[in-house]
Every structure is written in C-alpha cells, then in structure tokens.
Amino acid sequence: MGADIVMHSVTKYLGGHSDVIMGSLSIKDQKLRDDLYFLQKSCGAVPAPLDCFLVLRGIKTLHLRMQRHCENGEKIAHWLRSNSKIGKVYWPGFEDHPNHTIARKQMRGFGGMISFELKDNSIENARRVLTSTRLFSLAESLGGVESLINHPASMTHASIPREERIKNGLSDSLIRLSVGIEDADDLVDDLDAAIG
C-alpha cells in the first residue's frame, strides 16, 4: 500500500487474549529499520520473553479469530442499523461509510469495531445500555476474543469538555463495541435486551 512504517498495537488482535501489552513497527526501508532498532535497544524498550510467547501463541489463531470478529461484526452492524432505537451506526463495511473505499482496499473483512448512537441521544439511556449487557463487558481495552462495550463520553473522553466532544462528533450516547468471537446470535440477543 506504499506505507513506510506500519504500526500495530500487538496488544489487540495480534495477541488477541487481553494478556499482553506490546506494539510493533513493520518498516519498509532497511536504514530506517536499523535506526529505530538502535533506539529501541538503547532505550530498553524490548518485550519480555513471556510476552513474545503470548503473542506467538495468539498469531497462530489470528486468521480464525479475525474471520469470526468480521462475521460477528457484520451481523451486529446490520442488526444495529435495522433497530428503530439506534440513530447512527459507524462501521466501515457499510458502503455509505466515508472510509468504505479505503477499508475495501486494505481489508478482506471489515472487523468487529463498531460505534453507534442511540436515537434519543440520551446519556442516561446510554449508561443503562452499558450496565445491562451480560456478554459485553464494560471496559476500555479493545480487540480481544471477548466482546467489550464502552462509552467514550464518560470513559476515554470524559476529560474533554462536552461542547468540544460534540463539536468533534462524539455525542453523549455514542457507544463503542469491540465484538468478540462468541456466538453472534447470543451477542445480538444481549444487545437487544440491553437496548430494550
């Protein structure tokens, strides 16, 4: 795709089991790679052997997990979009998503990361959804085998003034999902019960 450096949060899908903290850089140019490798070694930013083992273990099932993340994400994204209580659904697999063309070029599936807003845009109803799921765990980390749900307005972006959040498109009822590899019908049922 022409990138000089590709950065991965290995913690997420590559590790996949929420048990390691690591990142990686894939570098096109040998000189740039050597320069960055020197910095890494001199700063001591090298992963521990156990972390490396955990990532290698995760990579062995990456293709199977990603297939399931993508299948589950697609099913949930379409279900959310058809739900009368949901206002907007953000998922790059929809042809009307602003980055769909780029995603189609870069991906075979569109992943399990989905954001949606409640139609009434109520922060109270968003909090009710967050506390009513049984399979989706409330957490800020993303990209593991388990399904997670979070609320940026009260979690990751809570320190940003509301007016600034709204101006940047982060509504009070925006909910983010990291769809895991559990049974897709069970996940839909969980969201259906929580959304009401």
Secondary structure, 3 states (H helix, E strand, C coil): CCCCEEEEECCCCCCCCCCCCCEEEEECCHHHHHHHHHHHHHHCCCCCHHHHHHHHHHHHCHHHHHHHHHHHHHHHHHHHHHCCCEEEEECCCCCCCCCHHHHHHHCCCCCCEEEEEECCCCHHHHHHHHHHCCCCEECCCCCCCCCEEECCCCCCCCCCCHHHHHHCCCCCCCEEEECCCCCHHHHHHHHHHHHC
